[in-house]
C-alpha cells in the first residue's frame, strides 16, 4: 500500500511551498477533500441506520395492530384458514414480528451506525469551520499582501 499511496494520503511538507498562500491553498484543498470523504461516510452510515430502522418501526406498528386484534373479540373462534384458526396464525405472526424487531435492534446496537454517523457529522462541521477560517485568513493575507509576500 505504501508504494501506491496517493498524494492525498501523504503528509504535507511545507518546505515544498514557496509562499504562505500556497501553503494555505494546500491545507484548504486537503481540508475540502477530507470533508467530502466524511460526507460520504456520513451518508453511508445514515442510510444503513434507516435501512434497519424503518422495517423495525413498520413491524412494531404491525405488532401493535395485530396484538390488539388477537386480544379483542374481533376474530371469532369459528374463523379458520383450512384446519388452523385465524387467531393462532395471527399470534404466530406477532411472535415472528417480535423476533424480527428484536434481531434488528440487536444488529442496530451491535453495528452502532448512529454514533458513527454523529462522529462523521461532527468531523464535517469541524472541517468546514477550519476551511472557512483558512479562506478568511487567505483573503486577509491576499488583501494586505505587499511585494514581499508574493
SULRA-V214016 format. One record per pair of residues at least 12 apart in sequence whose ideal C-beta (glycine too) atoms are under 10 Angstrom apart, sorted by the first residue. I is the first residue (numbers start at 1). J is the second residue. Records with the same first field share a line. If there is no record, write none. Layout:
BEGIN
I = J / J
END
This chain:
BEGIN
7 = 30
8 = 29 / 30 / 33 / 34 / 37
10 = 30
11 = 30
12 = 26 / 27 / 29 / 30
13 = 26
14 = 26 / 27
18 = 150
19 = 141 / 145 / 149 / 150
20 = 137 / 138 / 141 / 142 / 145 / 149
21 = 138 / 141 / 142 / 145 / 149 / 150
23 = 134 / 138
24 = 134 / 135 / 137 / 138 / 139 / 141 / 142
25 = 134 / 138
27 = 130 / 131 / 134 / 137 / 138
28 = 130 / 131 / 132 / 133 / 134 / 135 / 137 / 138
29 = 131 / 134
30 = 127 / 131 / 134
31 = 126 / 127 / 128 / 129 / 130 / 131 / 132 / 133 / 134 / 135
32 = 127 / 128 / 130 / 131 / 134
33 = 127
34 = 123 / 124 / 126 / 127 / 130 / 131
35 = 123 / 124 / 125 / 126 / 127 / 128 / 130 / 131
36 = 124 / 127
37 = 120 / 123 / 124 / 127
38 = 119 / 120 / 121 / 122 / 123 / 124 / 125 / 126 / 127 / 128
39 = 120 / 121 / 123 / 124 / 127 / 128
40 = 120
41 = 116 / 117 / 119 / 120 / 121 / 123 / 124
42 = 116 / 117 / 118 / 119 / 120 / 121 / 122 / 123 / 124
43 = 117 / 120
44 = 113 / 116 / 117 / 120
45 = 111 / 112 / 113 / 114 / 115 / 116 / 117 / 118 / 119 / 120 / 121
46 = 113 / 114 / 116 / 117 / 118 / 120 / 121
47 = 113 / 117
48 = 108 / 111 / 113 / 114 / 116 / 117
49 = 108 / 111 / 112 / 113 / 114 / 115 / 116 / 117
50 = 113 / 117
51 = 104 / 108 / 113
52 = 103 / 104 / 105 / 107 / 108 / 111 / 113
53 = 104 / 105 / 108 / 113 / 114
54 = 104
55 = 100 / 101 / 104
56 = 97 / 100 / 101 / 102 / 103 / 104 / 105 / 107 / 108
57 = 101 / 104
58 = 97 / 101
59 = 94 / 96 / 97 / 98 / 99 / 100 / 101 / 102 / 104
60 = 97 / 98 / 100 / 101
61 = 97
62 = 93 / 94 / 97 / 100 / 101
63 = 93 / 94 / 95 / 96 / 97 / 98 / 100 / 101
64 = 94 / 97
65 = 94
66 = 89 / 90 / 91 / 93 / 94 / 97
67 = 90 / 91 / 94 / 97 / 98
69 = 86 / 87 / 90 / 94
70 = 86 / 87 / 88 / 89 / 90 / 91 / 93 / 94
71 = 87 / 91
74 = 87
75 = 87 / 88 / 89 / 90
END
